[in-house]
């Protein structure tokens, strides 16, 4: 007998289903997600991408209050989750969309690849609209003012200065910045190499830096050599930086500038 069969009933979406895939249709969502992550880890994704999948799934479980059965995985469940993030948690649209995309990727796999769920739910809950703001670049004068308020007498201040110069020169993302390895900094040629597995686009690239930035990085490396870290930028305790800490330091510098101007 053929293992192929068509689902019956009136549906907007129809497809042939391989019943051999549907053996595990009684898995709970947690069990589905564990198997989904095994596949994702085998794809050699960047560690931060894996961590993002795990974190966003934890956020979803906070909403549901725990594991759910395959029968409870419905369009209404995810629409309710979006409403919860928007109305009760008051999250920014960009934050909501990051979490929604993660869950859509997961649910798409459950439906299309494994047949664990019976409906294409991933096609029925959407990302939310994000307001588009006009983003203006800093003028040279504004950059000088930002650098001018940094207290270089402290490690955090000097460290922030080197980071800001590096960001301005290379235009790398913060997530890429904290992954830069010391071995990939070429001070003689004044370039920084970004490895493919640590970039958002998964494409390696080499970016130039100015003479000023090269001198700052050279001094920074000398000052922090004792930590024996493979990463270019480290905390005052020699630990690898996190994105939140790096962004926090930049925000602090910006707040200092605002106070100065006022």
C-alpha positions, 0 to 999 in steps of 0.5 A: 500500500502506498505511504502517500495520502491526501488530507481531507477537508476544506483547507486553504492550504493543501499538500501531499503528506508522507505518512512515514514522516508523521510517526512522531505526530504526538510529540510535545512542542519541547520535544519538537524543538529539541529535534529542530535544534539538533538540525540547526546545530548540525548546520554549523550556525554561529553560536550567537544564532543558536543562542538566539533560537534558544532565548526566543523559545524560552520567551515563548514558553514564558507566555505559554507557561510551559510545554504544549501538546501538538493539538495546542499548537494553533494559529490562535496561540501564536497570534495571542503571543504577538498580542501579549508581546505588544500589549502586555510586555510593550516590546518594540516592534523590532524585538517582537519580529525577531522572536516571531521569525524564530518561531515561524522558522521552527513551526515551518520545519515542524510542518513542511519537513516533519509533518508533526503538525497538520496546518501551515500555521507559519503562514498565518501569523505575521511579523508586525509593522515597524515604523520607519525613521529617518536615520542621519549620520553623525557629522565630523563635528558631532563625532569630535564631540562624542570623542571629547566627552570620553574620560580616557583616564578610566579603563572603560572610557579608554576602552570605549574610545577604541571601540567607537573608532573601530566601529566608525572605521569598519561599520561592523555590527556590534555582534561582529565587533565582539567576535574579532580575534586578535590574530585577525588584526593586521596592524601593518596593513591596517586591516581587520579580517572578519571570519565567515562563521561570525558574521551575520551574512555568513560571508568573510570580509576584510575591512580597513582601518585608519592610521589613528585607529590602528595606533589605538588598537596597537596600544589597546592590545599592548595594555591587555596582553596579560589577559591572554584572550583570543578576542580583541576587545575584553572587559576590565577583568579580561572576559569576552565582551557581550553585546549588551555591555558594549551597547551599554558603554556606547549609550553611556558615552552618548548620555555624557554628551547630552549632559555636556550639551545641556 
